[in-house]
Structures are given as C-alpha cells and as structure tokens.
Amino acid sequence: MVKNAETMTKELLVPSDQPIVRYREMLKDWEKNGWRLDIKTLRALQGDAAMAIPCPARATEKNWVLDEVPLVST
C-alpha cells in the first residue's frame, strides 16, 4: 500500500478494507467543508507553537489566544 495515498489507483482492496475506503471518503468530505488539517504544514511547525483546532465560534469571536492549526485550503 502507498503511504498517505490520495487515490486508490495502485492498490488492490478487498472487502475487509472497507473501513479504509470509508475513512478516505470522510477525508474528502472534511476537505470539501474546509475541515481537513494541513498535516505537512503542521509537522513543519511542530514544537514551535501551540495551536488549537478551530471551532465554529472562531467565526464570530475574535479574542482567541492560540492560533488555529493550518487547514487544507479549498
């Protein structure tokens, strides 16, 4: 299996792999909604800053102490 594969073109999946397929479908949905974390950027910043996972209240309130984790832009 290809590590962190974005597509399943080079994989042979069997019925017991259904949880993997479902997880990848969920990732696509999260990305469409702007909820997917940008792991590459987050890893590059690791150890340099404390960050918070964004919540809906961030859209209406601006007094947050921590920056939000980087998200994959849509």
N, C-alpha and C positions, 0 to 999 in steps of 0.2 A: 504494500500500500504506500502511496505517495504521502509524505508528511505534509499536513496542512493543505491538502488538495482542495482547490476551489471547484474543480469539476471532477466528475467520476469517469472520465473517458478512458483512463488507464487502469481501471480497477475491475475486478470480477467480484460482484457482490452476490451473496447467497441470501436466502430468506432470513437467516439468523442475523443478518446485517441491517435489518430494518431500523433498529434504533439509531444507527449511524446515519442512514438516509434521512430519517425524521429530524435528527439534530441539524443536519445541513440545511434542510428545508426551513427550520426555525431560524437559523442564522441568516438566511436570505430575507426572511420576513423582518427580522430585527434590523437588518441593514436598510431595508426599504423605509422603515419607520425612523431611521436615524439613531437607533439604539445600539448599534454594534461598536464595541470598543476597538480603537486602533491599537492593536497589540504591539506592532512594530515600534510605534512612537512611544508607547507606554514603557516598553522594555528599555528603550534608549534613555528615558528619563528616570528609570528605576534607581532609587537611592538618592536622587537629587531633590525630590519634592514630595510632599504629601498631597494626595488628591482625593476627591470624593466622586462617587458615582452620581451622575446628575439625577435630579428628581423633577417632577412637574412644577414644583414650587419655584424652581430657579427661573422660570419664565416670568413670574410675577414679582418675585422678591429679589433684590439686588445686594443684600447685605451678607453675602457668604464669605467666610474666612478662607476656605480652601477652594482652589481652582478645581474645575471638573476634569475627570480623566479625558484624554483625547478620544474622539469618536471618528468612525469612518464617515467621511463626507459623502452625501448622496448626490 
